[in-house]
Amino acid sequence: MDERTMRIRRQSFLNRVLNPRYIMVYATIGVFLLIYLFGALMYGDIGFTTIRTFLNMFIDNAYFGISAVGMTMVLITGGIDLSVAAIAALTGMFIAYGNTILGIDPFLCIAFAMVIGIGMGALMGAMIHYLNVPPFITTLTGMFLARGVCSMISSESVAINNDAFNALAGWKVNVMKLVDGVWVKVKPIAFINLNVLLFLFVMLLGAYLLKSTKFGRNVYAVGGNEQSAKLMGLPVARTKILVYAFNGLCSVLMGVSYALYVKSGWALALMGGELDVITMAVIGGTLLTGGVGYMLGTFFGVMLKSIIPALITFNGNLLSWWGKIATGALLLLFIGIQRIVVTYSAKRKGKAADCVSKKT
Amino acid sequence: MKWKFDSQHILKSKITWAVVAELLILLVCLIIRPEFFEISYQESTGMLYGSIIDILNRSSEITIIALGMTLVIALAGTDLSVGAVVALSGAIGLKLMRWDMSEYPTAGNYSVTPLIWVFLVALGICFLFGCFNGLMVSRFGLQPIIATLVLMVAGRGVAQIITNGRQMTTNFAPFKFISQGSVLFLPMPIIITAVIFILMVLLTRKTSFGMFVEAVGINPRASRVSGLRSSLIIFSAYAITGLLAGISGLIYASRIGQNDSNNAGINYEMDAILAVVIGGTSMSGGKFSLAGTVMGSIIIRTIITFVYYFGVAAEAIMAFKALIVLVVIVLQAEPVREFISKRRKARKTAIRGELHG
């Protein structure tokens, strides 16, 4: 390979990496690293930098992360889904009530919940597309419906006592290290559980779907400009319905993951969780106007959202409510950056006016 | 305004469906238990009692917020922060009244700060929160959902920090009067709601503000080009909503006699948005109907009262709400309405064809 080809290759790689579309993702990663560095400097001596602390952030937020994958896709199409936490609570209730009270196999319950979740998602997608009802209202109704059914099944918390299910919940892989040729557990003991694996799997699946499939391209096209997508002959209806159905599946998986985490089902579980999930996606650089968003950003959005409670725990003196305020401040910071990026790139395209008035 | 009783006009009007839905629910009540409509007068409190009064009374918190939300939604926005502002308003109010909480933990019939200052400060801060939302949306052009999500997340945290995470109780009679007192035989919240409703109607129908809101909601660019200061109009809609959420929060705090930063105003934003949408104002902005919003809020409360009154499991409220909303939004959906009116037209032309042919 000669010098010139190398240079061109290097340049195109640089161009791709420095593409302004990725600025939001870099910002998220950068802020996460800064906050992590801050934590390491302040609380490094009491164990902030251990593998355990790092993995615990995954373990405690894996269920939110699973849902954030589906939510990112929905947001990219320009929609929104408020029903995720309610469907997750419904899933948990199905498992708990089905197994503990009715004695059904928990995995059958999960399968049933999947059918319901995907069905509800597809139905909401169809309503949004064919009846032209705003996604906000449609999914709000879905949320009320799922919560309502959930509390009609049982208004109290139901524990899950299934051996197979509890075995899954307790399954974990310890982090080992090699000391003098022998594998020993690191101290303090760090591990990952099924939830983390599920989260990573769904995240990779989502990234693959978005990046490398026809479906993913359609998602971006529909979010970028639905009218153009339709004129190009893309299957707009199918894409939208599939996206909401996929999000329904993610919600069910969030419910399963949360049930594994708390080993019970409760009608009020994950109350308000849908906004946490949306916050994660937005911090990760997904635009609510649609057309922009990456799984890598969402991944770091999840990490950022989970590092704040960790920091507050390590501080020990701060009231946990500062976490809410810090999350609000983070959100503000990121929508500020988004705004600047959007205005900048719109100016570059010379149609700033169009963009400003597009959806305000 | 002239009233025309034209069947086409009534069928096309979106508020019709809200009224029909409400009447249907009430009809069911009438069939199952006629005493649902009984209203009694109690000498000792000088107030009317009954389920209908109760519906109006209890719906007032949502109605007040929803009136502001109507303007915001007519401008194609949403305000998710109102629930947090409700909690914040109660927290500030109680903090000011019970500044001496640590010394005198039991609630008494007194207030440390004069009540007028309690109201001014609490409502002032809520107004500022509304202004912040307005600034973010109008000046910086942020997506309303995200812009107001910031305060929705942070607002409750602020409320907790103001009160140090504690619940403070008060028995201060003038403060309790806001929710338990009565004027003209009616509970105070109904009076407050009615006054706010009238003020809002005057503001939107007797000044050009309402028309400006609709113009900006229908086409922000066109209205800016034609010389409207759209950003000022958007800003004021959010500011008004913040103020109204503050009023609602004080009523709620007075009702329960304490602040409750965790649970006060939970899901109020959703209920208020539902009330507006049931009332026939489209989420995509444009024409709005304040009367429709009041109707929507009353429908939501009627469902809840209905469920409680007839001993249906209280847990079913959410599902009931969802079903009613589902029916209303499907009937209001553009394609469905088009379909209905097309069929009516087709029938008419068919009849005409028979007559002439």
Interface residues (C-beta under 8 A of the other chain):
Chain A: I80 L82 M127 Y130 L131 N132 V133 P134 F136 I137 T138 L140 T141 G142 M143 F144 L145 R147 G148 V149 S151 M152 S155 A267 M271 G272 L275 I278 T279 V282 L288 T289 L319 W321 W322 G323 K324 I325 T327 G328 A329 L331 L332 I335 G336 R339 A353 V356 S357 K359 T360
Chain B: A76 T78 L80 V137 F140 G141 L142 Q143 P144 I145 I146 A147 L149 V150 L151 M152 V153 A154 G155 R156 G157 V158 Q160 I161 N164 G165 P220 R221 R224 I234 I266 M270 I273 L274 V277 M283 S284 A313 A314 E315 A316 I317 M318 A319 F320 K321 A322 L323 V325 L326 I329 V330 A333 E334 P335 V336
